[in-house]
Amino acid sequence: GVTSLPDYVAFKPCPGIPLADIFIAADDHTINLLQHMLTFDPNKRCNCTQALQSTYFYSEPQPTHPENLPVLRDWDSEPSVPPDVLMNAGVKRPFGRITPLDPSLSKKLLF
């Protein structure tokens, strides 16, 4: 088996951080779905059909109808949602192309 390989290193089990502690705004349905989707053992991980049957997809709030979702009319155009609404939602760059000359992308390399 794998334990007989020359570079095999045995790790001690380490308890994970509860997802509810990471995603503090997520409800129980979301946490439950994430736990089942992110299970390391593929034999214990949920498949697509099981994931789609999760209570996450059937609990409130119900999904927004596609015609009510905000969309960009064109990559270079203004968004259909006012910029102040996007900014209040935490969107940093709501529209426009990012170019190499964009100062927000500049980084200082330290050697």
Beta strands, then each sheet from edge to edge (+ up, - down):
end
